[in-house]
């Protein structure tokens, strides 16, 4: 995930017109910690970590819906 976020933040598009939304679908790996660390290290990038509720976790459709609603 860090490589993906790095690639997205290095795009030559105005930062004020960009927002990166990452949805935590309650997975049990270390992805959320990596994202939180990346956000702290890149405070000028518009990156938001969204958390799904546990009953919707694991549903890609629900994750996309949450991101669209939050955009």
PQR file of N, CA, C, O and H, with PARSE charges and radii, in Angstrom:
ATOM      1  N   UNK A   1       0.819  -1.193   0.000 -0.4000 1.5000
ATOM      2  CA  UNK A   1       0.000   0.000   0.000 -0.0000 2.0000
ATOM      3  C   UNK A   1       0.867   1.263   0.000  0.5500 1.7000
ATOM      4  O   UNK A   1       0.493   2.280  -0.584 -0.5500 1.4000
ATOM      5  N   UNK A   2       2.006   1.188   0.649 -0.4000 1.5000
ATOM      6  CA  UNK A   2       2.897   2.362   0.686 -0.0000 2.0000
ATOM      7  C   UNK A   2       3.378   2.729  -0.714  0.5500 1.7000
ATOM      8  O   UNK A   2       3.455   3.910  -1.054 -0.5500 1.4000
ATOM      9  H   UNK A   2       2.310   0.362   1.123  0.4000 1.0000
ATOM     10  N   UNK A   3       3.698   1.736  -1.517 -0.4000 1.5000
ATOM     11  CA  UNK A   3       4.149   2.005  -2.885 -0.0000 2.0000
ATOM     12  C   UNK A   3       3.035   2.632  -3.711  0.5500 1.7000
ATOM     13  O   UNK A   3       3.284   3.535  -4.510 -0.5500 1.4000
ATOM     14  H   UNK A   3       3.636   0.777  -1.241  0.4000 1.0000
ATOM     15  N   UNK A   4       1.828   2.166  -3.523 -0.4000 1.5000
ATOM     16  CA  UNK A   4       0.689   2.718  -4.250 -0.0000 2.0000
ATOM     17  C   UNK A   4       0.439   4.169  -3.842  0.5500 1.7000
ATOM     18  O   UNK A   4       0.235   5.030  -4.698 -0.5500 1.4000
ATOM     19  H   UNK A   4       1.625   1.433  -2.874  0.4000 1.0000
ATOM     20  N   UNK A   5       0.455   4.439  -2.543 -0.4000 1.5000
ATOM     21  CA  UNK A   5       0.258   5.805  -2.063 -0.0000 2.0000
ATOM     22  C   UNK A   5       1.373   6.724  -2.546  0.5500 1.7000
ATOM     23  O   UNK A   5       1.118   7.871  -2.914 -0.5500 1.4000
ATOM     24  H   UNK A   5       0.621   3.740  -1.848  0.4000 1.0000
ATOM     25  N   UNK A   6       2.604   6.228  -2.547 -0.4000 1.5000
ATOM     26  CA  UNK A   6       3.729   7.025  -3.049 -0.0000 2.0000
ATOM     27  C   UNK A   6       3.511   7.382  -4.514  0.5500 1.7000
ATOM     28  O   UNK A   6       3.700   8.532  -4.911 -0.5500 1.4000
ATOM     29  H   UNK A   6       2.811   5.297  -2.248  0.4000 1.0000
ATOM     30  N   UNK A   7       3.116   6.405  -5.311 -0.4000 1.5000
ATOM     31  CA  UNK A   7       2.877   6.648  -6.737 -0.0000 2.0000
ATOM     32  C   UNK A   7       1.758   7.673  -6.931  0.5500 1.7000
ATOM     33  O   UNK A   7       1.857   8.544  -7.795 -0.5500 1.4000
ATOM     34  H   UNK A   7       2.963   5.471  -4.989  0.4000 1.0000
ATOM     35  N   UNK A   8       0.708   7.572  -6.140 -0.4000 1.5000
ATOM     36  CA  UNK A   8      -0.408   8.512  -6.262 -0.0000 2.0000
ATOM     37  C   UNK A   8      -0.005   9.924  -5.859  0.5500 1.7000
ATOM     38  O   UNK A   8      -0.406  10.891  -6.508 -0.5500 1.4000
ATOM     39  H   UNK A   8       0.627   6.864  -5.438  0.4000 1.0000
ATOM     40  N   UNK A   9       0.782  10.054  -4.795 -0.4000 1.5000
ATOM     41  CA  UNK A   9       1.174  11.384  -4.328 -0.0000 2.0000
ATOM     42  C   UNK A   9       2.233  12.033  -5.210  0.5500 1.7000
ATOM     43  O   UNK A   9       2.451  13.240  -5.118 -0.5500 1.4000
ATOM     44  H   UNK A   9       1.107   9.269  -4.268  0.4000 1.0000
ATOM     45  N   UNK A  10       2.888  11.260  -6.058 -0.4000 1.5000
ATOM     46  CA  UNK A  10       3.908  11.808  -6.948 -0.0000 2.0000
ATOM     47  C   UNK A  10       3.355  12.210  -8.315  0.5500 1.7000
ATOM     48  O   UNK A  10       4.113  12.627  -9.190 -0.5500 1.4000
ATOM     49  H   UNK A  10       2.711  10.278  -6.132  0.4000 1.0000
ATOM     50  N   UNK A  11       2.067  12.090  -8.499 -0.4000 1.5000
ATOM     51  CA  UNK A  11       1.454  12.481  -9.755 -0.0000 2.0000
ATOM     52  C   UNK A  11       1.602  13.991  -9.954  0.5500 1.7000
ATOM     53  O   UNK A  11       1.612  14.755  -8.989 -0.5500 1.4000
ATOM     54  H   UNK A  11       1.451  11.751  -7.788  0.4000 1.0000
ATOM     55  N   UNK A  12       1.717  14.403 -11.200 -0.4000 1.5000
ATOM     56  CA  UNK A  12       1.861  15.824 -11.513 -0.0000 2.0000
ATOM     57  C   UNK A  12       0.484  16.445 -11.722  0.5500 1.7000
ATOM     58  O   UNK A  12       0.168  16.942 -12.803 -0.5500 1.4000
ATOM     59  H   UNK A  12       1.709  13.782 -11.983  0.4000 1.0000
ATOM     60  N   UNK A  13      -0.307  16.407 -10.695 -0.4000 1.5000
ATOM     61  CA  UNK A  13      -1.639  16.987 -10.712 -0.0000 2.0000
ATOM     62  C   UNK A  13      -1.732  17.861  -9.477  0.5500 1.7000
ATOM     63  O   UNK A  13      -1.188  17.490  -8.437 -0.5500 1.4000
ATOM     64  H   UNK A  13      -0.050  16.003  -9.817  0.4000 1.0000
ATOM     65  N   UNK A  14      -2.387  18.991  -9.545 -0.4000 1.5000
ATOM     66  CA  UNK A  14      -2.422  19.911  -8.396 -0.0000 2.0000
ATOM     67  C   UNK A  14      -2.936  19.229  -7.122  0.5500 1.7000
ATOM     68  O   UNK A  14      -4.002  18.614  -7.116 -0.5500 1.4000
ATOM     69  H   UNK A  14      -2.829  19.292 -10.390  0.4000 1.0000
ATOM     70  N   UNK A  15      -2.157  19.351  -6.052 -0.4000 1.5000
ATOM     71  CA  UNK A  15      -2.510  18.718  -4.774 -0.0000 2.0000
ATOM     72  C   UNK A  15      -3.858  19.207  -4.254  0.5500 1.7000
ATOM     73  O   UNK A  15      -4.596  18.451  -3.622 -0.5500 1.4000
ATOM     74  H   UNK A  15      -1.291  19.851  -6.056  0.4000 1.0000
ATOM     75  N   UNK A  16      -4.177  20.476  -4.522 -0.4000 1.5000
ATOM     76  CA  UNK A  16      -5.439  21.010  -4.015 -0.0000 2.0000
ATOM     77  C   UNK A  16      -6.650  20.470  -4.774  0.5500 1.7000
ATOM     78  O   UNK A  16      -7.786  20.711  -4.365 -0.5500 1.4000
ATOM     79  H   UNK A  16      -3.578  21.090  -5.035  0.4000 1.0000
ATOM     80  N   UNK A  17      -6.429  19.750  -5.862 -0.4000 1.5000
ATOM     81  CA  UNK A  17      -7.517  19.133  -6.630 -0.0000 2.0000
ATOM     82  C   UNK A  17      -7.537  17.614  -6.478  0.5500 1.7000
ATOM     83  O   UNK A  17      -8.247  16.919  -7.205 -0.5500 1.4000
ATOM     84  H   UNK A  17      -5.506  19.554  -6.194  0.4000 1.0000
ATOM     85  N   UNK A  18      -6.760  17.111  -5.538 -0.4000 1.5000
ATOM     86  CA  UNK A  18      -6.628  15.667  -5.372 -0.0000 2.0000
ATOM     87  C   UNK A  18      -6.980  15.255  -3.952  0.5500 1.7000
ATOM     88  O   UNK A  18      -6.585  15.910  -2.987 -0.5500 1.4000
ATOM     89  H   UNK A  18      -6.183  17.676  -4.948  0.4000 1.0000
ATOM     90  N   UNK A  19      -7.716  14.177  -3.834 -0.4000 1.5000
ATOM     91  CA  UNK A  19      -8.009  13.583  -2.538 -0.0000 2.0000
ATOM     92  C   UNK A  19      -7.891  12.069  -2.705  0.5500 1.7000
ATOM     93  O   UNK A  19      -8.455  11.493  -3.634 -0.5500 1.4000
ATOM     94  H   UNK A  19      -8.037  13.645  -4.618  0.4000 1.0000
ATOM     95  N   UNK A  20      -7.163  11.443  -1.811 -0.4000 1.5000
ATOM     96  CA  UNK A  20      -6.995   9.990  -1.842 -0.0000 2.0000
ATOM     97  C   UNK A  20      -7.782   9.411  -0.670  0.5500 1.7000
ATOM     98  O   UNK A  20      -7.535   9.746   0.488 -0.5500 1.4000
ATOM     99  H   UNK A  20      -6.704  11.911  -1.055  0.4000 1.0000
ATOM    100  N   UNK A  21      -8.722   8.546  -0.988 -0.4000 1.5000
ATOM    101  CA  UNK A  21      -9.526   7.898   0.038 -0.0000 2.0000
ATOM    102  C   UNK A  21      -9.136   6.429   0.101  0.5500 1.7000
ATOM    103  O   UNK A  21      -9.128   5.734  -0.915 -0.5500 1.4000
ATOM    104  H   UNK A  21      -8.923   8.274  -1.929  0.4000 1.0000
ATOM    105  N   UNK A  22      -8.814   5.968   1.295 -0.4000 1.5000
ATOM    106  CA  UNK A  22      -8.465   4.566   1.507 -0.0000 2.0000
ATOM    107  C   UNK A  22      -9.471   4.014   2.506  0.5500 1.7000
ATOM    108  O   UNK A  22      -9.688   4.600   3.566 -0.5500 1.4000
ATOM    109  H   UNK A  22      -8.821   6.532   2.120  0.4000 1.0000
ATOM    110  N   UNK A  23     -10.082   2.885   2.167 -0.4000 1.5000
ATOM    111  CA  UNK A  23     -11.107   2.311   3.029 -0.0000 2.0000
ATOM    112  C   UNK A  23     -10.544   1.107   3.776  0.5500 1.7000
ATOM    113  O   UNK A  23     -10.035   0.162   3.175 -0.5500 1.4000
ATOM    114  H   UNK A  23      -9.905   2.409   1.306  0.4000 1.0000
ATOM    115  N   UNK A  24     -10.648   1.167   5.091 -0.4000 1.5000
ATOM    116  CA  UNK A  24     -10.279   0.048   5.964 -0.0000 2.0000
ATOM    117  C   UNK A  24     -11.499  -0.857   6.076  0.5500 1.7000
ATOM    118  O   UNK A  24     -12.518  -0.486   6.659 -0.5500 1.4000
ATOM    119  H   UNK A  24     -11.062   1.936   5.579  0.4000 1.0000
ATOM    120  N   UNK A  25     -11.374  -2.046   5.506 -0.4000 1.5000
ATOM    121  CA  UNK A  25     -12.502  -2.979   5.547 -0.0000 2.0000
ATOM    122  C   UNK A  25     -12.363  -3.992   6.683  0.5500 1.7000
ATOM    123  O   UNK A  25     -12.852  -5.118   6.595 -0.5500 1.4000
ATOM    124  H   UNK A  25     -10.547  -2.347   5.032  0.4000 1.0000
ATOM    125  N   UNK A  26     -11.686  -3.568   7.751 -0.4000 1.5000
ATOM    126  CA  UNK A  26     -11.502  -4.383   8.965 -0.0000 2.0000
ATOM    127  C   UNK A  26     -10.607  -5.594   8.742  0.5500 1.7000
ATOM    128  O   UNK A  26     -10.754  -6.611   9.419 -0.5500 1.4000
ATOM    129  H   UNK A  26     -11.289  -2.653   7.824  0.4000 1.0000
ATOM    130  N   UNK A  27      -9.686  -5.491   7.801 -0.4000 1.5000
ATOM    131  CA  UNK A  27      -8.750  -6.591   7.600 -0.0000 2.0000
ATOM    132  C   UNK A  27      -7.814  -6.675   8.803  0.5500 1.7000
ATOM    133  O   UNK A  27      -7.665  -5.707   9.548 -0.5500 1.4000
ATOM    134  H   UNK A  27      -9.567  -4.664   7.250  0.4000 1.0000
ATOM    135  N   UNK A  28      -7.198  -7.815   8.986 -0.4000 1.5000
ATOM    136  CA  UNK A  28      -6.387  -8.045  10.181 -0.0000 2.0000
ATOM    137  C   UNK A  28      -4.884  -7.930   9.923  0.5500 1.7000
ATOM    138  O   UNK A  28      -4.079  -8.232  10.804 -0.5500 1.4000
ATOM    139  H   UNK A  28      -7.320  -8.602   8.381  0.4000 1.0000
ATOM    140  N   UNK A  29      -4.502  -7.492   8.714 -0.4000 1.5000
ATOM    141  CA  UNK A  29      -3.081  -7.331   8.438 -0.0000 2.0000
ATOM    142  C   UNK A  29      -2.620  -5.945   8.897  0.5500 1.7000
ATOM    143  O   UNK A  29      -3.357  -5.249   9.595 -0.5500 1.4000
ATOM    144  H   UNK A  29      -5.156  -7.247   7.998  0.4000 1.0000
ATOM    145  N   UNK A  30      -1.437  -5.551   8.520 -0.4000 1.5000
ATOM    146  CA  UNK A  30      -0.859  -4.286   9.002 -0.0000 2.0000
ATOM    147  C   UNK A  30      -1.113  -3.107   8.065  0.5500 1.7000
ATOM    148  O   UNK A  30      -0.472  -2.065   8.198 -0.5500 1.4000
ATOM    149  H   UNK A  30      -0.838  -6.117   7.953  0.4000 1.0000
ATOM    150  N   UNK A  31      -2.021  -3.257   7.139 -0.4000 1.5000
ATOM    151  CA  UNK A  31      -2.267  -2.204   6.151 -0.0000 2.0000
ATOM    152  C   UNK A  31      -2.662  -0.884   6.803  0.5500 1.7000
ATOM    153  O   UNK A  31      -2.154   0.168   6.415 -0.5500 1.4000
ATOM    154  H   UNK A  31      -2.542  -4.104   7.030  0.4000 1.0000
ATOM    155  N   UNK A  32      -3.555  -0.921   7.781 -0.4000 1.5000
ATOM    156  CA  UNK A  32      -4.022   0.321   8.411 -0.0000 2.0000
ATOM    157  C   UNK A  32      -2.861   1.053   9.072  0.5500 1.7000
ATOM    158  O   UNK A  32      -2.768   2.276   8.970 -0.5500 1.4000
ATOM    159  H   UNK A  32      -3.968  -1.776   8.096  0.4000 1.0000
ATOM    160  N   UNK A  33      -1.984   0.333   9.741 -0.4000 1.5000
ATOM    161  CA  UNK A  33      -0.829   0.970  10.378 -0.0000 2.0000
ATOM    162  C   UNK A  33       0.073   1.619   9.337  0.5500 1.7000
ATOM    163  O   UNK A  33       0.591   2.715   9.553 -0.5500 1.4000
ATOM    164  H   UNK A  33      -2.059  -0.661   9.824  0.4000 1.0000
ATOM    165  N   UNK A  34       0.260   0.942   8.207 -0.4000 1.5000
ATOM    166  CA  UNK A  34       1.088   1.504   7.135 -0.0000 2.0000
ATOM    167  C   UNK A  34       0.460   2.789   6.588  0.5500 1.7000
ATOM    168  O   UNK A  34       1.158   3.770   6.330 -0.5500 1.4000
ATOM    169  H   UNK A  34      -0.161   0.052   8.032  0.4000 1.0000
ATOM    170  N   UNK A  35      -0.851   2.771   6.416 -0.4000 1.5000
ATOM    171  CA  UNK A  35      -1.542   3.952   5.897 -0.0000 2.0000
ATOM    172  C   UNK A  35      -1.440   5.104   6.893  0.5500 1.7000
ATOM    173  O   UNK A  35      -1.145   6.234   6.503 -0.5500 1.4000
ATOM    174  H   UNK A  35      -1.417   1.974   6.626  0.4000 1.0000
ATOM    175  N   UNK A  36      -1.677   4.832   8.157 -0.4000 1.5000
ATOM    176  CA  UNK A  36      -1.588   5.869   9.193 -0.0000 2.0000
ATOM    177  C   UNK A  36      -0.190   6.485   9.234  0.5500 1.7000
ATOM    178  O   UNK A  36      -0.044   7.700   9.365 -0.5500 1.4000
ATOM    179  H   UNK A  36      -1.917   3.915   8.474  0.4000 1.0000
ATOM    180  N   UNK A  37       0.820   5.651   9.122 -0.4000 1.5000
ATOM    181  CA  UNK A  37       2.199   6.133   9.110 -0.0000 2.0000
ATOM    182  C   UNK A  37       2.438   7.008   7.876  0.5500 1.7000
ATOM    183  O   UNK A  37       3.051   8.071   7.977 -0.5500 1.4000
ATOM    184  H   UNK A  37       0.702   4.664   9.016  0.4000 1.0000
ATOM    185  N   UNK A  38       1.963   6.568   6.730 -0.4000 1.5000
ATOM    186  CA  UNK A  38       2.127   7.326   5.491 -0.0000 2.0000
ATOM    187  C   UNK A  38       1.454   8.683   5.608  0.5500 1.7000
ATOM    188  O   UNK A  38       2.021   9.696   5.199 -0.5500 1.4000
ATOM    189  H   UNK A  38       1.465   5.704   6.648  0.4000 1.0000
ATOM    190  N   UNK A  39       0.250   8.712   6.163 -0.4000 1.5000
ATOM    191  CA  UNK A  39      -0.474   9.979   6.326 -0.0000 2.0000
ATOM    192  C   UNK A  39       0.315  10.933   7.217  0.5500 1.7000
ATOM    193  O   UNK A  39       0.408  12.124   6.920 -0.5500 1.4000
ATOM    194  H   UNK A  39      -0.211   7.889   6.495  0.4000 1.0000
ATOM    195  N   UNK A  40       0.878  10.423   8.299 -0.4000 1.5000
ATOM    196  CA  UNK A  40       1.671  11.265   9.200 -0.0000 2.0000
ATOM    197  C   UNK A  40       2.920  11.806   8.516  0.5500 1.7000
ATOM    198  O   UNK A  40       3.327  12.942   8.760 -0.5500 1.4000
ATOM    199  H   UNK A  40       0.803   9.456   8.541  0.4000 1.0000
ATOM    200  N   UNK A  41       3.526  10.987   7.658 -0.4000 1.5000
ATOM    201  CA  UNK A  41       4.750  11.390   6.976 -0.0000 2.0000
ATOM    202  C   UNK A  41       4.486  12.315   5.786  0.5500 1.7000
ATOM    203  O   UNK A  41       5.411  12.944   5.273 -0.5500 1.4000
ATOM    204  H   UNK A  41       3.195  10.064   7.460  0.4000 1.0000
ATOM    205  N   UNK A  42       3.237  12.399   5.349 -0.4000 1.5000
ATOM    206  CA  UNK A  42       2.870  13.226   4.187 -0.0000 2.0000
ATOM    207  C   UNK A  42       1.684  14.121   4.545  0.5500 1.7000
ATOM    208  O   UNK A  42       0.601  13.975   3.979 -0.5500 1.4000
ATOM    209  H   UNK A  42       2.485  11.887   5.765  0.4000 1.0000
ATOM    210  N   UNK A  43       1.887  15.039   5.475 -0.4000 1.5000
ATOM    211  CA  UNK A  43       0.765  15.851   5.963 -0.0000 2.0000
ATOM    212  C   UNK A  43       0.175  16.805   4.923  0.5500 1.7000
ATOM    213  O   UNK A  43      -0.944  17.285   5.101 -0.5500 1.4000
ATOM    214  H   UNK A  43       2.767  15.158   5.935  0.4000 1.0000
ATOM    215  N   UNK A  44       0.903  17.087   3.848 -0.4000 1.5000
ATOM    216  CA  UNK A  44       0.407  18.033   2.850 -0.0000 2.0000
ATOM    217  C   UNK A  44      -0.400  17.356   1.750  0.5500 1.7000
ATOM    218  O   UNK A  44      -0.981  18.032   0.900 -0.5500 1.4000
ATOM    219  H   UNK A  44       1.812  16.698   3.704  0.4000 1.0000
ATOM    220  N   UNK A  45      -0.440  16.046   1.761 -0.4000 1.5000
ATOM    221  CA  UNK A  45      -1.251  15.310   0.787 -0.0000 2.0000
ATOM    222  C   UNK A  45      -2.641  15.083   1.377  0.5500 1.7000
ATOM    223  O   UNK A  45      -2.787  14.874   2.581 -0.5500 1.4000
ATOM    224  H   UNK A  45       0.031  15.497   2.451  0.4000 1.0000
ATOM    225  N   UNK A  46      -3.636  15.125   0.537 -0.4000 1.5000
ATOM    226  CA  UNK A  46      -5.017  14.938   0.975 -0.0000 2.0000
ATOM    227  C   UNK A  46      -5.337  13.434   0.981  0.5500 1.7000
ATOM    228  O   UNK A  46      -5.873  12.899   0.010 -0.5500 1.4000
ATOM    229  H   UNK A  46      -3.517  15.295  -0.441  0.4000 1.0000
ATOM    230  N   UNK A  47      -4.999  12.771   2.081 -0.4000 1.5000
ATOM    231  CA  UNK A  47      -5.240  11.338   2.206 -0.0000 2.0000
ATOM    232  C   UNK A  47      -6.130  11.124   3.421  0.5500 1.7000
ATOM    233  O   UNK A  47      -5.826  11.587   4.521 -0.5500 1.4000
ATOM    234  H   UNK A  47      -4.564  13.206   2.870  0.4000 1.0000
ATOM    235  N   UNK A  48      -7.227  10.421   3.210 -0.4000 1.5000
ATOM    236  CA  UNK A  48      -8.134  10.119   4.320 -0.0000 2.0000
ATOM    237  C   UNK A  48      -8.318   8.609   4.425  0.5500 1.7000
ATOM    238  O   UNK A  48      -8.481   7.911   3.424 -0.5500 1.4000
ATOM    239  H   UNK A  48      -7.475  10.045   2.317  0.4000 1.0000
ATOM    240  N   UNK A  49      -8.288   8.133   5.649 -0.4000 1.5000
ATOM    241  CA  UNK A  49      -8.528   6.723   5.938 -0.0000 2.0000
ATOM    242  C   UNK A  49      -9.941   6.598   6.473  0.5500 1.7000
ATOM    243  O   UNK A  49     -10.276   7.162   7.515 -0.5500 1.4000
ATOM    244  H   UNK A  49      -8.156   8.699   6.462  0.4000 1.0000
ATOM    245  N   UNK A  50     -10.762   5.860   5.758 -0.4000 1.5000
ATOM    246  CA  UNK A  50     -12.153   5.646   6.148 -0.0000 2.0000
ATOM    247  C   UNK A  50     -12.294   4.238   6.718  0.5500 1.7000
ATOM    248  O   UNK A  50     -11.658   3.303   6.234 -0.5500 1.4000
ATOM    249  H   UNK A  50     -10.490   5.402   4.912  0.4000 1.0000
ATOM    250  N   UNK A  51     -13.118   4.088   7.735 -0.4000 1.5000
ATOM    251  CA  UNK A  51     -13.299   2.782   8.355 -0.0000 2.0000
ATOM    252  C   UNK A  51     -14.723   2.296   8.141  0.5500 1.7000
ATOM    253  O   UNK A  51     -15.688   3.006   8.425 -0.5500 1.4000
ATOM    254  H   UNK A  51     -13.636   4.848   8.129  0.4000 1.0000
ATOM    255  N   UNK A  52     -14.835   1.090   7.643 -0.4000 1.5000
ATOM    256  CA  UNK A  52     -16.150   0.471   7.459 -0.0000 2.0000
ATOM    257  C   UNK A  52     -16.625  -0.099   8.787  0.5500 1.7000
ATOM    258  O   UNK A  52     -15.818  -0.429   9.656 -0.5500 1.4000
ATOM    259  H   UNK A  52     -14.052   0.513   7.412  0.4000 1.0000
ATOM    260  N   UNK A  53     -17.936  -0.211   8.937 -0.4000 1.5000
ATOM    261  CA  UNK A  53     -18.426  -0.887  10.129 -0.0000 2.0000
ATOM    262  C   UNK A  53     -18.252  -2.397   9.916  0.5500 1.7000
ATOM    263  O   UNK A  53     -18.175  -2.869   8.782 -0.5500 1.4000
ATOM    264  H   UNK A  53     -18.592   0.057   8.231  0.4000 1.0000
ATOM    265  N   UNK A  54     -18.194  -3.123  10.998 -0.4000 1.5000
ATOM    266  CA  UNK A  54     -17.863  -4.550  10.925 -0.0000 2.0000
ATOM    267  C   UNK A  54     -18.889  -5.368  10.156  0.5500 1.7000
ATOM    268  O   UNK A  54     -18.527  -6.378   9.553 -0.5500 1.4000
ATOM    269  H   UNK A  54     -18.256  -2.739  11.919  0.4000 1.0000
ATOM    270  N   UNK A  55     -20.152  -4.971  10.156 -0.4000 1.5000
ATOM    271  CA  UNK A  55     -21.154  -5.768   9.443 -0.0000 2.0000
ATOM    272  C   UNK A  55     -21.026  -5.631   7.924  0.5500 1.7000
ATOM    273  O   UNK A  55     -21.488  -6.502   7.186 -0.5500 1.4000
ATOM    274  H   UNK A  55     -20.447  -4.150  10.646  0.4000 1.0000
ATOM    275  N   UNK A  56     -20.410  -4.561   7.457 -0.4000 1.5000
ATOM    276  CA  UNK A  56     -20.202  -4.369   6.017 -0.0000 2.0000
ATOM    277  C   UNK A  56     -18.802  -4.768   5.572  0.5500 1.7000
ATOM    278  O   UNK A  56     -18.510  -4.783   4.376 -0.5500 1.4000
ATOM    279  H   UNK A  56     -20.034  -3.854   8.057  0.4000 1.0000
ATOM    280  N   UNK A  57     -17.944  -5.087   6.517 -0.4000 1.5000
ATOM    281  CA  UNK A  57     -16.544  -5.396   6.215 -0.0000 2.0000
ATOM    282  C   UNK A  57     -16.434  -6.534   5.205  0.5500 1.7000
ATOM    283  O   UNK A  57     -17.204  -7.494   5.227 -0.5500 1.4000
ATOM    284  H   UNK A  57     -18.180  -5.075   7.488  0.4000 1.0000
ATOM    285  N   UNK A  58     -15.462  -6.393   4.333 -0.4000 1.5000
ATOM    286  CA  UNK A  58     -15.187  -7.430   3.349 -0.0000 2.0000
ATOM    287  C   UNK A  58     -15.958  -7.263   2.051  0.5500 1.7000
ATOM    288  O   UNK A  58     -15.697  -7.979   1.085 -0.5500 1.4000
ATOM    289  H   UNK A  58     -14.836  -5.613   4.315  0.4000 1.0000
ATOM    290  N   UNK A  59     -16.891  -6.342   2.010 -0.4000 1.5000
ATOM    291  CA  UNK A  59     -17.679  -6.109   0.806 -0.0000 2.0000
ATOM    292  C   UNK A  59     -17.044  -4.990  -0.010  0.5500 1.7000
ATOM    293  O   UNK A  59     -17.007  -3.838   0.422 -0.5500 1.4000
ATOM    294  H   UNK A  59     -17.103  -5.760   2.795  0.4000 1.0000
ATOM    295  N   UNK A  60     -16.551  -5.337  -1.183 -0.4000 1.5000
ATOM    296  CA  UNK A  60     -15.922  -4.333  -2.042 -0.0000 2.0000
ATOM    297  C   UNK A  60     -16.944  -3.269  -2.447  0.5500 1.7000
ATOM    298  O   UNK A  60     -16.624  -2.082  -2.497 -0.5500 1.4000
ATOM    299  H   UNK A  60     -16.581  -6.273  -1.533  0.4000 1.0000
ATOM    300  N   UNK A  61     -18.157  -3.694  -2.732 -0.4000 1.5000
ATOM    301  CA  UNK A  61     -19.203  -2.746  -3.122 -0.0000 2.0000
ATOM    302  C   UNK A  61     -19.468  -1.750  -1.993  0.5500 1.7000
ATOM    303  O   UNK A  61     -19.613  -0.554  -2.244 -0.5500 1.4000
ATOM    304  H   UNK A  61     -18.418  -4.659  -2.692  0.4000 1.0000
ATOM    305  N   UNK A  62     -19.532  -2.237  -0.751 -0.4000 1.5000
ATOM    306  CA  UNK A  62     -19.762  -1.358   0.397 -0.0000 2.0000
ATOM    307  C   UNK A  62     -18.601  -0.400   0.579  0.5500 1.7000
ATOM    308  O   UNK A  62     -18.807   0.762   0.931 -0.5500 1.4000
ATOM    309  H   UNK A  62     -19.414  -3.209  -0.547  0.4000 1.0000
ATOM    310  N   UNK A  63     -17.382  -0.871   0.345 -0.4000 1.5000
ATOM    311  CA  UNK A  63     -16.192  -0.017   0.486 -0.0000 2.0000
ATOM    312  C   UNK A  63     -16.214   1.106  -0.555  0.5500 1.7000
ATOM    313  O   UNK A  63     -15.930   2.261  -0.238 -0.5500 1.4000
ATOM    314  H   UNK A  63     -17.215  -1.815   0.059  0.4000 1.0000
ATOM    315  N   UNK A  64     -16.551   0.759  -1.787 -0.4000 1.5000
ATOM    316  CA  UNK A  64     -16.628   1.770  -2.841 -0.0000 2.0000
ATOM    317  C   UNK A  64     -17.744   2.768  -2.539  0.5500 1.7000
ATOM    318  O   UNK A  64     -17.571   3.973  -2.724 -0.5500 1.4000
ATOM    319  H   UNK A  64     -16.782  -0.179  -2.045  0.4000 1.0000
ATOM    320  N   UNK A  65     -18.868   2.274  -2.082 -0.4000 1.5000
ATOM    321  CA  UNK A  65     -19.987   3.152  -1.725 -0.0000 2.0000
ATOM    322  C   UNK A  65     -19.600   4.135  -0.623  0.5500 1.7000
ATOM    323  O   UNK A  65     -19.913   5.322  -0.708 -0.5500 1.4000
ATOM    324  H   UNK A  65     -19.009   1.295  -1.932  0.4000 1.0000
ATOM    325  N   UNK A  66     -18.921   3.642   0.406 -0.4000 1.5000
ATOM    326  CA  UNK A  66     -18.462   4.505   1.494 -0.0000 2.0000
ATOM    327  C   UNK A  66     -17.517   5.587   0.970  0.5500 1.7000
ATOM    328  O   UNK A  66     -17.630   6.753   1.349 -0.5500 1.4000
ATOM    329  H   UNK A  66     -18.666   2.677   0.475  0.4000 1.0000
ATOM    330  N   UNK A  67     -16.596   5.202   0.110 -0.4000 1.5000
ATOM    331  CA  UNK A  67     -15.642   6.172  -0.437 -0.0000 2.0000
ATOM    332  C   UNK A  67     -16.349   7.228  -1.287  0.5500 1.7000
ATOM    333  O   UNK A  67     -16.028   8.413  -1.196 -0.5500 1.4000
ATOM    334  H   UNK A  67     -16.503   4.254  -0.197  0.4000 1.0000
ATOM    335  N   UNK A  68     -17.295   6.811  -2.099 -0.4000 1.5000
ATOM    336  CA  UNK A  68     -18.034   7.763  -2.930 -0.0000 2.0000
ATOM    337  C   UNK A  68     -18.835   8.724  -2.070  0.5500 1.7000
ATOM    338  O   UNK A  68     -18.859   9.925  -2.340 -0.5500 1.4000
ATOM    339  H   UNK A  68     -17.556   5.848  -2.173  0.4000 1.0000
ATOM    340  N   UNK A  69     -19.490   8.210  -1.040 -0.4000 1.5000
ATOM    341  CA  UNK A  69     -20.277   9.062  -0.143 -0.0000 2.0000
ATOM    342  C   UNK A  69     -19.394  10.058   0.604  0.5500 1.7000
ATOM    343  O   UNK A  69     -19.837  11.159   0.931 -0.5500 1.4000
ATOM    344  H   UNK A  69     -19.471   7.235  -0.821  0.4000 1.0000
ATOM    345  N   UNK A  70     -18.154   9.678   0.874 -0.4000 1.5000
ATOM    346  CA  UNK A  70     -17.254  10.523   1.632 -0.0000 2.0000
ATOM    347  C   UNK A  70     -16.501  11.531   0.775  0.5500 1.7000
ATOM    348  O   UNK A  70     -15.923  12.491   1.285 -0.5500 1.4000
ATOM    349  H   UNK A  70     -17.794   8.783   0.608  0.4000 1.0000
ATOM    350  N   UNK A  71     -16.517  11.302  -0.522 -0.4000 1.5000
ATOM    351  CA  UNK A  71     -15.779  12.187  -1.443 -0.0000 2.0000
ATOM    352  C   UNK A  71     -16.432  13.550  -1.552  0.5500 1.7000
ATOM    353  O   UNK A  71     -15.943  14.412  -2.281 -0.5500 1.4000
ATOM    354  H   UNK A  71     -16.986  10.522  -0.937  0.4000 1.0000
TER
END
